[in-house]
Amino acid sequence: MRKASLLLVGVVMGAAVTMMAGAPGLLSGSLANASNRDAYEQLDLFGSVFERIRAAYVDQPMDEELITGAINGMLETLDPHSGYLSETEYREMLEQTSGEFGGLGIEVTMEDGYVKVIAPIDDTPASRAGIMAGDVITHLDGESVQGLSLTDAVKLMRGEIGTDILLRVQRGNGDPLEITVVRDTIRIRSVRSELLDDVGYIRITSFSSQTETDLRRALDTLTTQADGNLSGFVLDLRNNPGGLLDQAVAVSDTFLDRGEIVSTRGREPEQIERRNARPGDELRGAKLIILINGGSASASEIVAGALQDHRRATVVGTRSFGKASVQTMIPLGGSNGALKLTTARYYTPSGTSIQAQGITPDIVIQQTVPEELQGQDVTEGEAGLPNHLSGDVEEEASGSSTYVPREREEDDQLQFALSLMRGVATHDLFPPDPERAVVPN
């Protein structure tokens, strides 16, 4: 049996959709009921149309392109995060989750025919050029992206290291922007840390295969540097678009001593898997604040949700993105690439699904936004994506501001967290009371 890797990727640059040529044969042994008979008839219809196109279209079509287009259409009806990856795209996906890949350094999706930026990755060509979460890319080197698939658009954005590409960007209701980005090798440092006097500051930009290891190293370094003068830690997950489920669980486990971290639930009632913390809190109960915003998605929401439900950390900022679905990466063997299929929803320890809803911070702190960016810094989150999975809550309200100032002194959310940690500011929810944890017994 092929190993299926579980991912929680906000949106993966380069995700595409294609069809396995042998798919109809997979159904032949299970046509006993009416539903499967109907499916078989529809596959016959597809085969008839496919053969008619091959025989009568004005130009000789490429079979591979026809199949790819058909499966692209099929998967696009499911949800924004399912897709087929060619062999090359699958290899690039593995490179991304390993922490190094080539490109611009942005997480994107397709919306209304245009490429929409979920979040730029820290210290990449895109972030340095000024690309922001929520930007809509309408043209690449002067050519409209209308009519292109996400895969095709991403291929155009990739290229030789050192070459540049001109992006035309629509930011909110402002005038279009022309932004030149120079392609480079993207090396993801998923964990960055710094001692801010008596507070350990840790930023996780994504959840790659080395995130837990790098986090533990950062905690050790900060503790040593503080030399006993440490008020607590701030964990910054703002504009973190997600990554590997196992790494989100491991990061949560670093701060928890016991209890459930997350559960995943598939289509059938028995398809429930629970991930629990192992004994041992790396910080031994030290004070912890988590920062989130509208660009905090998927794996970062697992961490924030778990530590919030257990009352291990106080969550500060604005509502998160609201992506609570699990994608299973299923290699198809040979040179057939892989299927990235949404197979489950995830739930926080309290049994809450934040799909298309997002995590509400314990303390909401709105970031001051420069006048020229006001109204352009807000993302609708998962609820704004076409064909998104519905959540358990009827009212969908995910997403919020994604703006984070480059200058630390102008960062209202971080400065408030530091004030809380040092006792300059106070709030009833900080430090949180573990006795008020909202997890089931």
N, C-alpha and C positions, 0 to 999 in steps of 0.2 A: 504493500500500500504506500502511495506517495505521501510524504509528509506535507501537511497543510499548515502554513504559518499564519498566525492571527495578527492582523495589523489594525491599528486605529489611526489611520492617516486622515488628517483634516481634509485635504485634497492633494493628490499626488500629481506633480507636474509630469505629464507624459502618459497619464492613464488613457487607455483606448478600449475599444470593444471590437471583438471579432468572433467568428464561429468555428467550432470544431467540425471538420468535414464529416466525421463519423457519428455526429450526434443522433441522427434518426435511428441508427442501429441500436443505440442504447435503450430505446424504448420498446424494441420489438418483443421483449420477453414479458412485458407488463401491460398488455392491451386488453386485459380481461374486463375492465369496467368501461362504462360509457364515456367517462372523462378522458381516458387514455385513447379510446377509439376516436373521439373528436380531435384530440391532438394529432393522431396519426393522419387523419384526413387533412388537417391543416398543413402537415408536413408534405403530404402529396401535392397540395396546392402550391406550396413553395417550390417543390421540385418541378412542377409544370411551368410555373412562371420562369424559373431559372433556365430551363431548357428552351423556352420560347425566346427569351432574351438572347441566349447564345446563338440561336438559329437565325433570328430575324432583325436584330438591332443593326442600325445603319453602319456602324463600325464594329470591327471584331473586338468584343469586350474581353477583359482579363478575368478569368474565373476567380482568381484569388481576390481581386478587387470587388467582384460581385458578392462573394461570400462574406468578405470583411464588412462591406456596406450593410448587408442584411443583418449581420449580428450586431453591428453598431446600433442599428435601428431597434433591434430587439432589446438590447440591454439598456438603451436610453429610456425605455418605458418603465424600468424598474425603480431606480433611485440614482442620485448624482454620484454615488461612490462605487457602484459596480461597473466592471469593465473587463475587456480582454486586453492582455498585454502580449505583444509579439515577443519573439525571443530577445530582440535587442532591448525592447522596453522593459521586459522582465529583468534582464541583467542590470539595466539602469536603476530599476527599483531596488534591487539588492544592494547596489552601490550606494544609493541614497540612505538606506537604513543602516549601512555600515559606517556612514559618516563622511563619505567623500564621493563626489561626482562632478561632472562637467555641466556648465550652464550659466544661467543668470542668477539663480538663488531666490526663486519665488515659488510659492505654493499657489496653484491656480485651479479654477474650474471654468466651465462654460456657462454663460448666462445670456439669454436672449440673442444668441449668435455671436457674442463677443467673449473675450477672455477676461475673466474677473480675478483679481488678485485677492487671495485669502490673507496672505501675509508674506512680506519679504523676510528672508532669513538674515539674522544679524551678521554683519561684517561680510557681506557678499556684494558683488557688483550692483545688484538691484537696490539693496538698501543704501549703499553709498551714493547711488545716482539719484536717490530721493523717491523711489517707488514706495507707495504706501498701501496698507491694507485697504481694500475697497475700491482701489483704482480699477477702471475698466479699460483694457487695451483694445483699441479699435483698429489700429493699423500697424503693420510691421514693415519697416523700410518703405513706407508710402503705400503699401498694398493693404486693402481692407481684409480683415479676418472673417467678414461675413461669408458664409458658405463653406468655411473650413471646419473640419472636425477639431476637437481639442488636440488629438494626436498630431494632425497636420500642422496646427498652429505651433505646437511645442517643437516640432521638428525644425520649423523655420527659426525659432528662437535659439535653438542649439546651433553650434558651429565651431569653427576652429578657435582655439584659445587665442586671445589677443585681438580678435576681430570685433567690430562693433555692430550694433543693431539700433536702428532708430524706432522707438516706440511712440505712437501717438496715444495719449492717455486722456480719458475723460474722468475728471475728479469731481464728483458731485454735479452741481449745476454750473460750475465754472467753465471758462473757455478751455478748449482742448490744449493739452501740454505736449510738447515735443521733447522727449527725454532719450538721450543716447546712453546705451549701456554697453560696456566692453565685456565680452565673454571671458570667463576665467574658470579654472578648476575650483570647484566649491568644496572646501574642507570644513566640515561642520564641527565646531567646538560646541558641543551641546550644553556644556556646563562652564559658566564663567563665575568667578567669585572674587570678592574683595572685602577686606576688613574696613568698615566705615566707623572708625574710632572703636566703640564698644559693641558694634552690631555686625554680625556676619551677614553679608549680602551675597546671595547665590541666584544667578539667573540661569534657567534652563530654557534653551531656545527650541529644542525638539527632543524627541525620545528615540535615539538611535541605539545601536547595540552596546555602546560603551557608556551610556548615561549613568547607570547605577554606579559603576566603577569610578567614573569621574566625580560623581556627587560625593561618594564616601571619601575620596581623596581630598576634595575641597573642604569638607567638614573637618577632616583631620588638620589640614593646613591652617584653616581659620582659628581652630581651637588652640593650636600651638602659637600662632601669631598673637592671639589675645592674651596669652599668659595669665589666665584666670580672671581677666577683666572683660567678660562677655555677657551682655545683657540678654542676648537672644539672636534669632536668625530671621531674616526676611527671604522668602523663596519667591522669586519673580517669575511668574508663568504668563505674563502678558504677551500677546501676539505669538504664543507657542501653538502651532497648528496641529500638533499631535505626533504620532509615530507608533512605536511598537507597544502592544498591550502588555507584554511581559515586563517591559521596562517601566511602564506606568505603575504596575503592581509592585515592582521592586523598589521604586522610589517611595511609594506610599509606605511600604513595609519598613523602610529605613527609619521612619518617624513613629511607627505604631508598635505597640507591645503585644497586641492580641486583637482578635475580631476580624470580621469580614472587611475586605477592601472593595470588592466589586463582584457582582454576579452578572453572567451573560445568559440570555434566554433566547432560544431559537423558536422556530415555528411551532414545534410540538411541545406539549406541556412538560414532557420528561427531559427536554433539552435544556437543562439548567446546569450551569457550572459556577461554582463559587470559589473565589480566590481569597485566602485568609492570611493574616499577618502571622509571622513567626515571632516567638518571644525575643524581646530585646529592642529597645528604643535607642537608636544611635546617639540621640541627644540627651537621653536620660531625663526627659521631661522639660528640657529647656524651652523657653518661650519661642513661639513660631508664628509668623504672619505670612500669609500667602497673598500675592497680588495677581489679579486677573482682570481681563477686559474683553471687549467684543472679539478680539482675535485669539482668545484662549479657547482651543477646540480639542475635542476628542480625548486623547490621552492626558492632556493637561487638566481636562475637566474631571477625569477619573481621580487624579491626585487631589485636586481641590475638593471634590465631593466627598471622598473618603475621609480626609482629615477634618473637614467641616462637620460631617455627621458624627464622627467620634469625639468632636470637641477637642481635638488635638491642636488645631490651629484656628486662628481668626482670619477669615477671608475678607480682603479689602479691595475695593476697586469698583468695577461696573460689571453688569451681566455678561456671562460668557457666551460663546458662539452657539452652543446647543446641538452638538453632534454626538449622539449616543448610540451609534451603530457600530457593529464589528464587521470588518471585512476579512474573509479567509482567502489567503493566497494559495491557489491550487495549481501546482505545476502540471502541465499537460503532457510532459514527456517529449523526448527528442528535440526537434526544433520548433515545437508548437507553442512555445511561450507558456502563459499561465492565465488562469481565470481569477480575477479579483471580484469576489462575490459577497454581497452583504448577507450574512448568515444569522445574525443575532442582534438584539438590542442589549445594551448594558444598563445596569441599575446601580445606584449608589447603595451603600450599606443599609440605609433606611428603607430600601425597596422603592426608591423614587427613580423614575425615568426622566431625564432632563432633555430628551429628544425634542428638538424644535422649541425648546423652552429656555435652556441654559441654566447656569447656576447663579442664584442671586447672592451677592456678597453679604456677609454679616454686617459690614459697614460700607455703605455706598459712598464713594468719593469720586466726584466728577473731576476729570482733568481739565484744567484751563487750556483752551484751544486757541491758537493765534487767529486773529480776525480773518485772515485770508483763507483759513482752512475750515472755518466754522460751517457746519452743515455738510462738509465733505469727508468727515472723519468717521462717520457712523456706518456700520455694516448691519444688514438685516439678519445676518447669521444664517443658520441652517434653515430657518423658516422662510428665508427668501430664495432658497434654491429650488429650481423646478423639480417636480416629482420627488420631493423629499419625503422620507418616511414620516408618518404621523406619530405624534407622541401620545402619552396617556392623558395629558391635560388638553382639554378642548381648546383653550385659548393659547395660541402660539405667540411667543414674545421674545424669541432669542435675539441676541446681538445687541451691540451698543457701540460706544466710541472705541476706536482702536489707536488713538493718538498717544504716543509716548514721546516726550521731549528728549532731545539729545543731551541737553544740559541738565545735570542732576538737580541743580538748585531750582529748576523750573518744574520739576516732576512732583506735582501735588500729591499724588498717591504714595510715592515712595517717601516723601518728606513727612506725610501724616503717619505712615508706618513707623518711621524712625522716632517720631515724637511719642507715639504710643509705647514703643519699646523702652524709651528712656524715661517714661513717666511724665513728660512735658504735657502730653494730652492724655485724657482718660476716656474710657468707654466701658459700659456695663458688660460688653461681650469680649473684653480683653483684660486679662487673659481668660480664655474660655474655661468653663467649668465642666470637667469630665463627667461629673455626676449627672449632667443634663444632656448626655449623648443621646442621639435620636436613632440608635441602632436597635434592632430587635434583640430580645433576650435569647 
